């Protein structure tokens, strides 16, 4: 497992809190592991809830019709990079 950056750690905490993942420790989420399927096992409803939490926290919307969503939501690292590029200052 590679180390989380401070931005990834903050996003991991938001992910765990917003999705009520009681058995997941934010610091133990591998930033390169898949968020869906064999990784954390998230589903499409989790993606919607996470997108809403990110919108509230960072001031921009993750749109469901964005063709890059599969890449953006691939891992904590890719999602964090997308948030850092797009968040409101």
N, C-alpha and C positions, 0 to 999 in steps of 0.2 A: 504494500500500500504506500502510495506517495503521500507526502505531507500536504495538508490543506493550507492555502494562503489565508490571510485574515478575511478577505472577502468571501472565500469559500466556506470558512468556518461560520461566518455570520449567516450565509445563505443556508448552510446545513441546519443551523439552529432554527431559522425561519421555517424550513421544510418540516422538521420534526414537530415544531409547535403548531403550525397551521394544519398539519395532517394528523395530529394526535398520535404520533408513532411512539407508543409507550415503551416498546422494547428496543428502540433504536437510540444509541448515544450519538449525538451530532459529531463529536470529535472522531468517532470510529467509522464514519462514512468515507469510503475510499473515493477521492475526487474523480478518479478515472473509471470507476465501476458504473455499469448501466443503472439508470434510475428505474427503468421498467423491465419487466420480464425477470430474468435470472438475477438481476442486481437487487435493488430494494423491493422489487415486486410491485411497484406502483401501477395504477391503471389510469384510464382516461378521465375518470372522475377526480382522481388525485391530481392529475395535470391541471384540470380546471380550477380546483381549489388552490393549488400552488400558484397558478397564474394570477388569481385574484389577490392572494397574499402579497405577491411581488408587486402588483399594481398599486396596492395600498401603501406598501413600504417604500417603493422607489419611484412612484409617480409616472409610470408608463405602462401601456397595455401590451400584453402578449396576446396576439390575435390568433384565434383558432384556425383561421383560413391562411395563415402564413405557411408557405411551402417549406420554410426552413425549420419548422418546429421539431421535426424528427432529429435534426442535427443539434438544435438548441437544447432540447430536453434529453440528449443522449446520456449526459453524465453531469455530476455536480460541477465539474470543471468547465464544461461547455456552457452550462446554464449561467454560471457565475460570470464568465467572460461576456456573455450576451447582456447580462444585467449591468455590468460595469460600463459597457459601451453605450447603453441606452438610458440609464437612469437619469432622472432630472437632477440638475445640480443643486 
